[in-house]
Amino acid sequence: MSDSEKLPDGAIPAATLVIMRPAEQGGADEILMVKRAANMAFAAGALVFPGGRIDPDDYLVARLHGHDDHDVEAAARVAALRETLEETGLAAGWPGLAESDLAEVRRALLAERLLSDILAAHGARLTLDALVPFARWCPNFKEARTFDTRFFAVEAPPHGHELTVEEAEHSHIFWSSARETLAMAERGEASIIFPTRRNLERLAQADDFAAFSAHATAYPVELVTPWIEERGGEAHLCIPGHLGYPVTSEPFERVRRG
């Protein structure tokens, strides 16, 4: 399917990154989550994975890594890594970046210096192939902005510094297993929008990054645009049933859409 086919008008290309690490006490891998600031126009106060829009410079960085000028998939990988560093201070996909240089690079990105210039200055490359693609969502909710978002998973890189949120957009950062994050939402301790909830449920089926990678490769990555359907006399928001999601519908009245 082409990138424009079936997309709502004005959909914003974006990318998000699920970063997984072994839990210190054993059990399922933990995932890096951020809480959106309460004043944000989209998903205010909700728990989300790091990510954001694909910028024009992301295409240039992708091209410098050997990809075509119009390769949205490659640009999305760049955007996912760039946004993660901006939002959390974690340099996923950048193994050559020294801890001593990380804070400076993050400040440069937040000051809107181009990633292509930063990489050139450091003589560095990103490991775009380390990212595992597993989903693409484009919800078309009238209450929220419309994003065409590609989802990737990656193993957390080793790091010795404390991770901090970019305060203009987020208020909190933490590691939690997919199951525990879902349990927080069930207890009313967290708010999760529909796409994040469905993807956390999918992630909760795997205990670690290797298992989730195997799961991801077993299913196609197809555009998911939820639709409303009546089931049992009640309106449900639904997604396809062949893409690896254990839960494919939710009563519309309970859904947080944005």
C-alpha positions, 0 to 999 in steps of 0.5 A: 500500500502506498503511503497516501492510500486510505490515509485521512486528509492531513495525517501527520507522519510520525514514529514511536519507539518501544524500548525494552530492558530486562527487569532487575528483579526478573520477570517480563522486560520493562518498557520506557514510558513517558507521561504527556504534560497536562497542557498538551493538545494531544493525549494530555496527561496520558502515558505514551511511548517516546516519539513524534513527527517525522521531520524533513531532516530525518529523510536526509539522515536516512539518505546518508545511511543509504536509503532512498530520498523518499523512504518513509520507513527509514525516515521514521526510524530516524525520527523514532531515535531522534525523538527518544533522545530529545524526550528522554535523554536515552541514545538508542540506536547511537552506540558511538555516542559517548556518555560525556557528549550526550547532554550536549547533543540533546541540548543541540537537538532541543535547540532545533539543530539538525540531526544531520549536522550533529551526526556529521560533527561527530562522524557518527552513524545510527544503527537503524537496522536495530529497530524492529517494526511491528505496527502502523496506526492512523486513528481518525478521531475527530477529537484529536489530531490525526497521526500516521504513526509507525511503531518500532521496538528496540533493546535499551542501550547501556547507560549510566545516567539518569533519564529525564523528560523534556519538560515542555511536553512530558511530566514523568518518565519511568520503566514498567512492564507492559502488564504493570502499565495496563494494571495501573490503568485498570486501577485508575492510576494512569490514562492510556489512549486507545492505540497505546492500550492495544499495543501494550496488550500486544507487548504483554504477550511476550516476556522479553525483547527476543520473544516480542521480535519473533512475535512481530515478524510473524505478523504483517505491518498493515495500516490500522485505522479503527472503526466503529461497529455495533456488537451486542447492542453496544458501539465498539471501536474495532481493529483488524483481527489478524495483526497479532492483537489479543484485544481487537475491540473496546466499548466506544464509551470507555475509549480514550481517543486523544 
